[in-house]
Amino acid sequence: MGGAVATTAIAGMELLKRGLVDTTGLPLAGVKGAGLVDYGALTFAGWDLYDDDLAKAARTHGVLTEPQLQAVEPVLSKLRPWPAVSNRNFCRNVLGSSSKTLSGLRAQVAAIHQDLERFQREQQVERLVMINCASTERAVDLTLPLFATPDAFETAIDANAPELSPAMLYAYAAVSRGLPFANFTPSIAADVPALMELARRKGAPVAGKDGKTGQTLLKTVLAPALRDRALHVSGWYSTNILGNRDGEALEDPASKAAKLDTKAAALDSILGYKVQDHVVQIQYYRPRGDNKEAWDNIDVLGFLGQPMQLKLNFLCKDSILAAPLVVELARTLDLAKRRGERGIIESLGCFFKAPMTQDGRTPEHAMPEQQRRLMQWLGAGSVRPVVGKERLRG
């Protein structure tokens, strides 16, 4: 909750509520009649390993302007994250001290549930949505038997199995109670086979994983155009530099490997062939802070075998791109829950680098097609609109 993305989302909704910003950057602001909750209906809370209040956290991240910070500081200063479930074996470079000191995994899950129940009671929110915005964890072997079924996963919790990560425990805490869950990170969470099945059984809508915000967004826009014009991609070199807490976490090779896996997955799927020289790099560069630079060099072959190049340099603000997607995921997953949908909501794939599919097949990565599917899904059901009276936790 105290990270750059979450603090930006929370501050942004407060600024919007006060009429100090407009809806630029919120992809679904113009969608009418689908039954999405109003932005003013969102109430926020969550966990973090750092216990700074959100005003202090937002100032540290350096995303908001000084006038924006001053406008929302009275609200943000009253918001403080709950101590988080953590495990340094899964994320070595994030070393905050505000963690739950509980001896067993079952006790940790119970503590998450208690936090949710207390929040819902005290804030009088009607429905909950959980979104994972935590730092990237190392990967695990999903073929292990403990991940195969809900019963095996339950047994693993009771046995304090070391293969169970914090992201999995949060996902389990949500879906076991039928709560919508989105994984905005590359970490393994609800994409565990046992939890996907549990989500179906419990009626929990699920979406993920790894928010598609900057470089991969543009890659999934450009690649379909190159494919459709029969321009052969012979090489695609992508590099990123960023200096925020996400970048610091990715200095750990195990966490970086998980991130690179989701960033590299889309290109071959869109083009229909393997790009022999597809290179993706991420480098932590502290002075850049949240201002990420994504640089791409694309080598293509055209008619008569003639070589050409595209060079793209995206000087972007990481959390400014990501925070609106977190907000829209809260609204769309709440809509899915009210529609009675359960399990993986494939139509939300446009928000992610590595979209989840219900049967494990290769997902659609091309952004134009993903957007078409999202808009079709939004128009498919009808539930009454919800405005500021009912409040939702995102």
Helices and strands as residue ranges (DSSP letters): H 4-17, G 39-41, E 42-43, E 47-48, H 54-61, H 66-76, E 82-83, H 105-123, E 127-128, E 130-132, G 145-147, H 150-158, H 166-175, E 181-183, H 193-202, E 205-208, H 215-228, E 232-242, H 245-249, H 253-264, H 266-271, E 277-284, G 286-288, E 291-301, G 303-305, E 307-317, H 318-339, E 343-344, G 346-351, H 367-378, E 392-393
